[in-house]
Amino acid sequence: MELEQLKQQWEILHKRLDEQEIINKRLMENAVRQKIDFINSYNLFTSISALILIPFLFIVQKQKNLDGILFYFILICAFLFIGFSVFWSLQFAKKMSVKTKTLELEKFLLTYKRYTYISTIIAYIWSIIIFAWTIVIYYDLFVQYNRLEIAIVAYLATFLLIVFIGTRDIKRLKNLHQSIFDLKEFEKE
């Protein structure tokens, strides 16, 4: 009689454990899905924001008579950035939206993280080059109108914003990678 009750209790506990594991797996999958959806939305936002930059560059060129070489350098870099950004955003959305295995997700995410590291470093270098180039070209004007300090502060603030955005993006990808890794480990068990 007691053995019979113990078996029944064991079966009940075993069913609850199985149900709990299913719930845990769904929760982990939902967490990964939410992180992927957020990164997809963020990628779309940054691509649209970058596209808005192009008309702004033409307006500034006509209003402030930017140096032609500087203007075209910025314009070419903006187009390259937009092209790479859209390409990788579409790749991310394509690879992460399909019900792929966690191992394949993890492999692609490693490639995407590498792209993010490289593009962040390029953004740092690009902003320093633009800053230095602008200061050299317009140094006399900045000094003449006592705007050199304002220009330096504005460029430093912009650079700090770029660093903040880059490190935040990398942190988000690391969190997503950790969540995918945890899900993969959970599936192994």
RODO-2510 file (C-alpha; in nm, 4 decimals, decimal comma):
residues 189
     n   res          X          Y          Z
     1     m     0,0000     0,0000     0,0000
     2     e     0,2722     0,2480     0,0962
     3     l     0,4771     0,1451    -0,2036
     4     e     0,1781     0,2106    -0,4249
     5     q     0,1332     0,5613    -0,2797
     6     l     0,5031     0,6374    -0,3171
     7     k     0,4888     0,5354    -0,6838
     8     q     0,1884     0,7602    -0,7425
     9     q     0,3559     1,0514    -0,5676
    10     w     0,6720     0,9874    -0,7659
    11     e     0,4750     0,9949    -1,0925
    12     i     0,3012     1,3175    -0,9901
    13     l     0,6325     1,4811    -0,9000
    14     h     0,7884     1,3549    -1,2216
    15     k     0,5018     1,5065    -1,4267
    16     r     0,5387     1,8379    -1,2433
    17     l     0,9109     1,8371    -1,3088
    18     d     0,8550     1,7719    -1,6783
    19     e     0,5965     2,0508    -1,6923
    20     q     0,8321     2,2842    -1,5104
    21     e     1,1131     2,2061    -1,7548
    22     i     0,8825     2,2820    -2,0478
    23     i     0,7803     2,6109    -1,8860
    24     n     1,1439     2,7010    -1,8170
    25     k     1,2420     2,6278    -2,1762
    26     r     0,9570     2,8430    -2,3077
    27     l     1,0558     3,1254    -2,0750
    28     m     1,4167     3,1062    -2,1937
    29     e     1,3052     3,0985    -2,5587
    30     n     1,0793     3,4000    -2,4983
    31     a     1,3669     3,5907    -2,3352
    32     v     1,5900     3,5172    -2,6353
    33     r     1,3096     3,6134    -2,8749
    34     q     1,2520     3,9457    -2,6947
    35     k     1,6221     4,0301    -2,7111
    36     i     1,6314     3,9422    -3,0819
    37     d     1,3193     4,1520    -3,1503
    38     f     1,4693     4,4475    -2,9650
    39     i     1,7933     4,4270    -3,1625
    40     n     1,5937     4,4014    -3,4879
    41     s     1,3956     4,7133    -3,3937
    42     y     1,7125     4,8948    -3,2944
    43     n     1,8818     4,8002    -3,6230
    44     l     1,5833     4,9357    -3,8170
    45     f     1,5922     5,2584    -3,6144
    46     t     1,9640     5,3131    -3,6734
    47     s     1,9303     5,2469    -4,0465
    48     i     1,6479     5,4995    -4,0778
    49     s     1,8418     5,7492    -3,8651
    50     a     2,1430     5,7103    -4,0912
    51     l     1,9266     5,7696    -4,3991
    52     i     1,8037     6,0948    -4,2456
    53     l     2,1683     6,2039    -4,2246
    54     i     2,2044     6,2269    -4,6045
    55     p     1,9618     6,5187    -4,6639
    56     f     2,1021     6,6875    -4,3536
    57     l     2,4514     6,6720    -4,5051
    58     f     2,3293     6,8418    -4,8238
    59     i     2,1544     7,1150    -4,6234
    60     v     2,4677     7,1793    -4,4184
    61     q     2,6778     7,1790    -4,7372
    62     k     2,4604     7,4508    -4,8952
    63     q     2,4189     7,6590    -4,5784
    64     k     2,7728     7,6446    -4,4380
    65     n     2,9798     7,5821    -4,7522
    66     l     3,1610     7,2774    -4,6221
    67     d     3,4930     7,1974    -4,7792
    68     g     3,4204     6,9884    -5,0886
    69     i     3,6638     6,7085    -5,0067
    70     l     3,5407     6,6877    -4,6473
    71     f     3,1768     6,6860    -4,7616
    72     y     3,2305     6,4069    -5,0147
    73     f     3,4406     6,2067    -4,7682
    74     i     3,1603     6,2256    -4,5101
    75     l     2,9001     6,1456    -4,7763
    76     i     3,0885     5,8402    -4,9057
    77     c     3,1472     5,7132    -4,5519
    78     a     2,7775     5,7642    -4,4700
    79     f     2,6717     5,5628    -4,7763
    80     l     2,9164     5,2866    -4,6900
    81     f     2,7923     5,2814    -4,3302
    82     i     2,4292     5,2696    -4,4420
    83     g     2,5011     4,9919    -4,6911
    84     f     2,6832     4,7725    -4,4403
    85     s     2,4310     4,8518    -4,1690
    86     v     2,1324     4,7574    -4,3843
    87     f     2,3059     4,4417    -4,5095
    88     w     2,3925     4,3176    -4,1597
    89     s     2,0549     4,4221    -4,0200
    90     l     1,8797     4,2167    -4,2868
    91     q     2,1132     3,9230    -4,2231
    92     f     2,0432     3,9444    -3,8506
    93     a     1,6671     3,9612    -3,9054
    94     k     1,6790     3,6694    -4,1529
    95     k     1,8969     3,4387    -3,9429
    96     m     1,7334     3,5160    -3,6115
    97     s     1,3686     3,5133    -3,7202
    98     v     1,3616     3,1612    -3,8581
    99     k     1,3186     2,8766    -3,6118
   100     t     1,6778     2,7698    -3,6363
   101     k     1,8680     2,5537    -3,3969
   102     t     2,0408     2,7279    -3,1114
   103     l     2,3813     2,6134    -3,2352
   104     e     2,3255     2,7870    -3,5700
   105     l     2,1967     3,0972    -3,3902
   106     e     2,5090     3,1014    -3,1789
   107     k     2,7382     3,0628    -3,4822
   108     f     2,5738     3,3502    -3,6668
   109     l     2,5722     3,5645    -3,3541
   110     l     2,9489     3,5217    -3,3236
   111     t     2,9872     3,6515    -3,6808
   112     y     2,7477     3,9380    -3,6108
   113     k     2,9366     4,0280    -3,2923
   114     r     3,2607     4,0390    -3,4908
   115     y     3,0955     4,2743    -3,7411
   116     t     2,9718     4,4926    -3,4534
   117     y     3,3188     4,5110    -3,2969
   118     i     3,4758     4,6089    -3,6287
   119     s     3,2082     4,8656    -3,7143
   120     t     3,2355     5,0183    -3,3666
   121     i     3,6120     5,0574    -3,4008
   122     i     3,5645     5,2070    -3,7484
   123     a     3,3102     5,4530    -3,6049
   124     y     3,5628     5,5582    -3,3400
   125     i     3,8388     5,6074    -3,5958
   126     w     3,6050     5,7792    -3,8426
   127     s     3,4830     6,0295    -3,5834
   128     i     3,8419     6,1131    -3,4802
   129     i     3,9438     6,1650    -3,8448
   130     i     3,6425     6,3889    -3,9155
   131     f     3,7103     6,5857    -3,5960
   132     a     4,0775     6,6386    -3,6757
   133     w     4,0082     6,7193    -4,0394
   134     t     3,7407     6,9743    -3,9507
   135     i     3,9593     7,1444    -3,6921
   136     v     4,2496     7,1684    -3,9376
   137     i     4,0355     7,3017    -4,2247
   138     y     3,8313     7,5489    -4,0202
   139     y     4,0873     7,6374    -3,7511
   140     d     4,1118     8,0023    -3,8616
   141     l     3,7341     8,0451    -3,8565
   142     f     3,7008     7,8790    -3,5159
   143     v     3,9695     8,1074    -3,3718
   144     q     3,8367     8,4188    -3,5462
   145     y     3,4865     8,3733    -3,4007
   146     n     3,6049     8,2318    -3,0659
   147     r     3,4352     7,8991    -3,1347
   148     l     3,7296     7,6614    -3,1066
   149     e     3,6422     7,5533    -2,7510
   150     i     3,2767     7,5031    -2,8444
   151     a     3,3770     7,2928    -3,1442
   152     i     3,6110     7,0800    -2,9337
   153     v     3,3448     7,0270    -2,6646
   154     a     3,0832     6,9411    -2,9294
   155     y     3,3136     6,6895    -3,0969
   156     l     3,4129     6,5334    -2,7654
   157     a     3,0459     6,5016    -2,6667
   158     t     2,9722     6,3393    -3,0029
   159     f     3,2654     6,1018    -2,9604
   160     l     3,1498     6,0071    -2,6102
   161     l     2,8003     5,9418    -2,7481
   162     i     2,9473     5,7157    -3,0161
   163     v     3,1483     5,5280    -2,7511
   164     f     2,8375     5,4921    -2,5319
   165     i     2,6257     5,3592    -2,8198
   166     g     2,8996     5,1196    -2,9338
   167     t     2,9611     4,9731    -2,5892
   168     r     2,5867     4,9420    -2,5257
   169     d     2,5370     4,7550    -2,8544
   170     i     2,8210     4,5171    -2,7717
   171     k     2,6777     4,4594    -2,4244
   172     r     2,3354     4,3766    -2,5720
   173     l     2,4916     4,1244    -2,8074
   174     k     2,6860     3,9664    -2,5222
   175     n     2,3634     3,9334    -2,3220
   176     l     2,1872     3,7759    -2,6199
   177     h     2,4790     3,5392    -2,6735
   178     q     2,4701     3,4375    -2,3066
   179     s     2,0942     3,3743    -2,3274
   180     i     2,1376     3,1590    -2,6381
   181     f     2,4216     2,9716    -2,4700
   182     d     2,2049     2,9112    -2,1596
   183     l     1,9202     2,7869    -2,3794
   184     k     2,1592     2,5549    -2,5636
   185     e     2,2864     2,4141    -2,2339
   186     f     1,9308     2,3700    -2,1079
   187     e     1,8395     2,1773    -2,4217
   188     k     2,1365     1,9439    -2,3692
   189     e     2,0079     1,8372    -2,0287
***
